[in-house]
Amino acid sequence: MLSFVLVASALAASIQPAVAWGTLGHQTVGYVAQSFLAPKALAFVKSSLGSTYNESLGPAAPWADSVRYVTGYAGWSAPLHFVDAEDSPLSGSCSVSETRDCGSGDCILTAIANYTSRVAKTSLTTAQRTEALKFLDHFLGDIGQPLHVEAYEVGGNDISAKCSGTTTNLHAAWDTGMVSKNINDNHSGSVTTYAADLVTKIKTGTYKSLASGWLSCSSTTKTASKRFFLPAAARNVEEDVHRLLSRSSDATDATITPLACPLVWASESNAYCCSVVFSYTSGQDLCTSAYYTKAVPVIDLQIAKQGYRLAAWLNVIFDGATNLP
């Protein structure tokens, strides 16, 4: 059954603008997050998503892509899925700058801040808060995909590529082709198995010693610090969320500005554009070569990271702390 899904996904990727991680990758981020939710966050997720999404962040994660071109969301929502880093990855210079790359205020950095405020705002309707939850579920996945934080060749969409013999583009190979092949070859063709395998790595495997560091946000720029009007940028997820929510509750400070942690996450993802993403050779099949072998560990790590971070983010909003090791 999955083989049909993979073929359909590959064909779709070849005729439509690519979206970060595709359905399978986004679902995996959501399922990973679901495994680490604290009690109040879990209760909110279940009640908000309901039977439509099996009370789970996994099935709900692709929603934001499904409405990008739907009336009511078309136009304004598309830029919120990425930040166009105007750097030089081919010359080894990778970076994300809030002022340079999100000067208009319409990018994933501001979107995460906005929907964090909205999901926590009890004065909004249930439908509005549910919408905010689904956007966060998706955007915290998007920001982990290297080509969603890169402007070069429209985030790789304009670079022709080959994946398992199928003509596609570089962006699609990352968000769909290699993820699909990885799940099919290494995780029994199952998204839930893939997510469970990543959760195991986080809890008891190779990611266990790394996970606490994923919640640190200590390397943000001085520019971001100044925009918070605070002595220093937030050092971790808890500080970042608490500061935002305290500001958004102040009627005199209604401006949404990018947060410290998402800027760090975007920079981490963007760094792979210099080390891995653009390291292919002309004519190389990205899904059957050494390139694929080098890329899959990055994909696994980024999806695991963002699932864990999504859980931490929601836990702070609803339970007051990450409640994670």
C-alpha positions in Angstrom: 0.0 0.0 0.0 2.8 2.4 0.9 4.4 1.9 -2.5 1.4 3.4 -4.1 1.5 6.4 -1.7 5.2 6.9 -2.5 4.6 6.9 -6.2 1.7 9.3 -5.8 3.8 11.6 -3.6 6.7 11.6 -6.1 4.3 12.5 -8.9 2.7 15.2 -6.9 6.0 16.7 -6.0 7.0 16.9 -9.6 4.0 19.1 -10.6 3.4 21.2 -7.5 5.4 23.7 -5.4 7.3 21.7 -2.8 6.3 21.9 0.9 8.6 21.2 3.8 8.9 17.5 4.7 5.7 16.7 2.8 2.8 14.9 4.5 4.9 12.0 5.9 7.6 14.1 7.4 5.1 16.5 9.0 3.1 13.7 10.4 6.3 12.2 12.0 7.1 15.5 13.7 3.6 15.6 15.1 3.7 12.0 16.3 7.1 12.5 18.0 5.7 15.6 19.8 2.6 13.7 20.9 4.8 11.3 22.8 6.3 14.0 25.0 3.3 16.2 25.8 2.6 17.1 29.5 -0.9 16.5 30.9 -2.5 19.9 30.2 -0.9 20.3 26.8 -2.1 16.8 25.9 -5.6 17.6 27.1 -5.7 20.7 25.0 -4.4 18.9 21.9 -7.0 16.1 22.3 -9.9 18.4 22.9 -9.0 20.8 20.1 -8.2 18.3 17.4 -10.9 15.8 18.3 -11.8 12.8 16.2 -11.1 14.7 12.9 -7.4 14.2 13.6 -7.6 11.2 16.0 -6.8 13.7 18.8 -3.2 13.7 17.6 -0.7 16.2 16.4 0.5 13.6 13.8 -2.6 13.6 11.5 -3.1 17.4 12.0 0.5 18.4 11.1 0.0 18.7 7.3 -3.1 20.8 7.6 -1.4 24.2 7.0 -0.1 22.9 3.6 -3.6 21.7 2.6 -5.0 25.2 3.0 -2.2 27.3 1.4 -4.2 27.7 -1.8 -7.7 27.6 -0.3 -9.9 30.7 -0.2 -9.4 32.5 3.1 -5.7 31.3 3.4 -4.4 31.8 -0.1 -1.8 34.6 -0.5 -1.2 35.6 3.1 -0.4 32.2 4.6 2.2 30.9 2.1 5.1 33.2 3.2 4.6 32.1 6.8 6.0 28.6 5.9 9.6 29.8 5.4 12.3 32.5 5.8 14.4 33.3 2.8 17.9 33.5 4.0 19.8 35.7 1.6 23.2 34.0 2.2 25.7 32.3 0.0 25.6 28.5 0.6 27.6 27.6 -2.5 30.5 29.7 -1.2 30.2 28.2 2.3 28.5 31.2 3.9 25.3 30.2 5.6 23.3 32.4 8.0 19.8 33.6 9.0 19.3 37.3 9.8 16.0 38.5 11.3 16.4 42.0 9.9 17.8 40.9 6.5 15.5 37.9 5.8 12.3 38.8 7.6 12.3 42.5 7.3 8.7 42.6 6.1 7.6 40.7 9.2 5.9 38.0 7.1 7.9 34.8 7.6 8.1 31.7 9.8 9.9 33.5 12.6 7.0 36.0 13.2 4.4 33.3 12.4 5.6 31.1 15.3 5.4 34.1 17.7 2.0 35.1 16.5 0.4 31.7 16.7 2.0 31.0 20.1 0.3 34.1 21.4 -3.0 33.1 19.8 -3.1 29.5 21.0 -2.6 30.7 24.6 -5.2 33.4 24.4 -8.4 32.2 26.1 -10.4 35.2 24.8 -10.3 33.7 21.3 -12.8 31.2 20.1 -12.2 27.4 20.2 -11.9 27.4 16.4 -9.3 30.3 16.4 -7.2 28.5 19.1 -7.4 25.2 17.2 -6.3 26.9 14.0 -3.3 28.4 15.9 -2.4 25.0 17.3 -2.4 23.5 13.8 -0.2 26.3 12.4 2.3 25.7 15.2 2.2 22.0 14.7 3.2 22.6 11.1 5.6 25.6 11.4 7.7 24.0 14.0 8.2 21.2 11.5 8.9 23.6 8.6 11.6 25.4 10.4 13.7 22.2 10.6 13.8 21.6 6.9 17.0 23.3 5.6 15.5 24.4 2.3 12.7 26.3 4.1 15.3 28.6 5.6 17.2 29.3 2.4 16.5 31.7 -0.5 19.0 30.3 -3.1 17.1 29.1 -6.2 13.8 29.5 -4.4 14.8 27.1 -1.6 16.0 24.6 -4.1 12.7 24.5 -6.0 14.3 25.7 -9.2 17.1 23.1 -9.1 16.3 20.1 -11.2 17.1 16.8 -9.5 16.6 13.1 -9.7 15.3 10.8 -6.9 15.1 7.0 -7.4 15.0 7.6 -11.1 12.2 10.2 -11.0 12.8 13.8 -12.2 12.0 16.2 -9.4 13.6 19.2 -7.8 16.1 19.5 -4.9 13.5 20.8 -2.5 11.0 18.0 -3.2 13.8 15.4 -2.9 14.4 16.7 0.7 10.8 17.1 1.8 9.3 14.0 0.1 11.6 11.8 -1.9 14.3 10.9 0.7 11.8 10.9 3.6 9.6 8.5 1.8 12.4 6.2 0.8 13.8 6.3 4.3 10.5 5.3 5.9 9.9 2.6 3.3 13.4 1.1 3.6 14.2 1.5 7.3 10.9 1.9 9.2 8.6 -0.8 7.8 6.9 1.7 5.5 5.0 3.2 8.5 5.0 6.8 9.6 4.1 5.8 13.2 6.9 3.3 13.3 9.3 6.0 12.1 8.1 8.3 14.8 8.4 5.6 17.4 11.9 4.8 16.3 12.9 8.4 16.7 11.2 8.6 20.1 13.2 5.6 21.2 16.4 7.3 20.0 15.5 10.4 22.1 14.5 8.5 25.2 17.2 5.8 25.3 19.3 5.9 22.2 21.8 8.1 20.3 19.8 11.3 20.8 19.4 11.0 24.6 22.5 12.9 25.4 21.6 15.6 22.9 18.0 16.3 23.7 18.4 18.7 26.5 20.6 20.9 24.3 17.8 21.1 21.7 15.8 23.3 24.2 18.7 25.8 24.6 18.6 29.0 22.6 21.8 30.6 23.7 23.3 31.5 20.3 20.8 34.1 19.1 22.0 37.4 17.7 22.3 40.7 19.4 19.7 42.1 17.1 17.1 39.7 18.4 18.0 40.6 22.0 17.5 44.3 21.4 14.1 43.6 19.9 12.9 42.0 23.2 14.0 45.2 25.1 15.6 42.8 27.6 19.2 42.6 28.8 19.8 39.3 27.0 18.0 37.0 24.6 16.1 34.1 26.0 18.4 31.2 26.9 15.9 28.4 26.5 12.4 27.4 25.4 10.8 28.2 28.8 12.2 31.8 28.9 11.3 32.4 25.2 7.6 31.4 25.6 7.1 33.0 29.1 8.5 36.3 27.8 6.3 36.3 24.8 3.2 35.5 26.7 3.9 38.1 29.3 4.3 40.7 26.6 1.2 39.6 24.7 -0.9 40.0 27.8 0.2 43.7 28.0 -2.2 45.8 26.0 0.5 48.4 25.4 2.8 45.8 23.7 0.7 44.3 20.9 3.6 44.0 18.3 4.6 40.4 17.5 8.3 40.1 16.9 10.4 37.0 16.2 11.5 34.9 19.2 14.9 33.8 20.2 14.5 30.0 19.9 13.0 29.8 16.4 15.9 32.0 15.2 18.4 29.5 16.6 16.4 26.6 15.0 16.4 28.3 11.6 20.1 29.0 11.8 20.8 25.3 12.7 18.7 24.1 9.7 20.3 26.7 7.4 23.8 25.5 8.3 23.1 22.2 6.6 22.7 24.1 3.3 26.5 24.7 3.5 27.5 21.2 4.7 25.1 18.8 3.1 22.2 20.1 1.0 24.1 21.6 -1.9 26.9 19.0 -1.9 25.5 16.9 -4.8 27.2 16.4 -8.1 25.5 17.1 -11.5 23.4 14.1 -12.7 23.6 12.3 -9.3 20.5 10.4 -8.2 20.0 11.9 -4.8 18.0 8.9 -3.4 20.3 6.1 -4.5 23.8 7.5 -3.9 26.3 8.6 -1.3 24.3 11.9 -1.1 21.3 10.0 0.3 23.5 8.2 2.9 24.8 11.6 4.1 21.3 13.3 4.0 19.2 10.7 5.9 20.9 11.2 9.3 20.3 14.9 8.9 16.6 14.4 8.1 16.2 12.0 11.0 17.9 14.4 13.4 15.9 17.5 12.2 12.5 15.7 12.4 13.3 14.3 15.9 14.5 17.7 17.1 11.5 19.6 15.9 9.0 17.0 17.3 10.7 17.3 20.7 10.8 21.0 20.5 7.1 21.2 19.5 6.2 19.2 22.6 8.4 21.4 24.8 6.8 24.5 23.3 3.3 23.4 24.0 4.2 22.1 27.4 5.5 25.5 28.4 2.3 27.2 27.1 -0.1 24.9 28.9 1.8 23.4 31.8 4.2 26.2 32.5 7.4 24.2 31.9 8.9 21.8 29.4 8.5 18.8 31.7 11.2 17.2 29.7 14.7 16.0 30.8 
